[in-house]
Amino acid sequence: MVWYELADIFESQGDLLHAEHAYREALKYQPKYDVFLIAFGFFLWRIKRDQEAVEVLLRVQELRNLEPGLAERIQKALIAISEGQAYDERAEEIWKW
């Protein structure tokens, strides 16, 4: 959980390199934790690494027992990314959970 919190702090400070590292470290310890995967996927989308974002969000879809609302949000994000939509206000609405 500490790595995830550090990722959030680094990202809020604009330190994208360290934020990415912290997300990856968090996922080393909990590779199937949906919260970490979703946050990392949306982070990648925000920094315009769409293909990587899709790959991460698809990993979330493979998890069992996702809440229906969460699965729907992931699907909306994947559609938006595949349509070439940049991370914007609509994406922020999808992200909020």
N, C-alpha and C positions, 0 to 999 in steps of 0.2 A: 504494500500500500504506500510505503514511503516513496518509492520510485514514481508512482503515479502522481502523488502530490507534488513531487519535484518537477515532473513534466508540466503540470499545470502552472506552477510558479514560473518556470523558465519561459513557457509560452507567453504568459501574461507580461513578462518583461521583454518579449521580443527576441529572446535567445533561442532561436529555432534549432540550432545545432544541438545544444544541450537538452532541449525539450525532446527532440527525437531520440536521443540516446536514453533519456530517462523512460520514455514510453517503451522502448525496446527492452530495457532492463526489467521493467515491470512485467512485460509479457514473457520474459525468460522464466520468471517465478510462477506466473499464473497464465499460461498460454491460452487457456480456454475461458478466461474470465471475460464475460461479455462487455462489462463496463470498460475495461481497459482496451479491448479490441475496437469497440465503437468509438471511444475517444481518440484512439490512434488513427482510425480510418478517417474521421472527420478532420483531424489535424492534417493528415496528408492531403485531403481535399482542399483545406484552407490554403495550404502552401503550393497548390496547383500541381500536385503529383497524383493526378487522377487515376492512372492505371494501378498504382500501388494502393490507393484508397479503395478501389474496387476489389482488389485481391483481399485486403483485410476485411472489408465488409462482407464479402462472400464467405469468409471463414466464420463470421458471426452467424450467418444464415445456416451454416452446417451444424451449429450447436442445437442440441435438443432442449426442449422445454423453454423456449423463448416465450416471453409474454406476447400475446397477440398484438398489442399496441406497439411493442418494440419491434417485432418482426415487420409490421407495416411501415414503421419509420425507416428501417433499414432498406426496405424495398423502394420507398420514395427517394431515398438518397441515391441508391444505385441507378434508378431511372434518371434522376437529375444529372448525375455524373455522366451517364452514357449519352445523354443529349447534349453534353458539352457545357452544361450550365456551371458558371463560376460559383464559388461559395459566396452567398449573399444573404439578404434578409430572409428569403424563403428557406435557405439552408439552415439558418439560425432557428427558424420555427421547427424544422424537422429535428434538429439537434436537441432542442429543449425537451426534457423528459423528466 
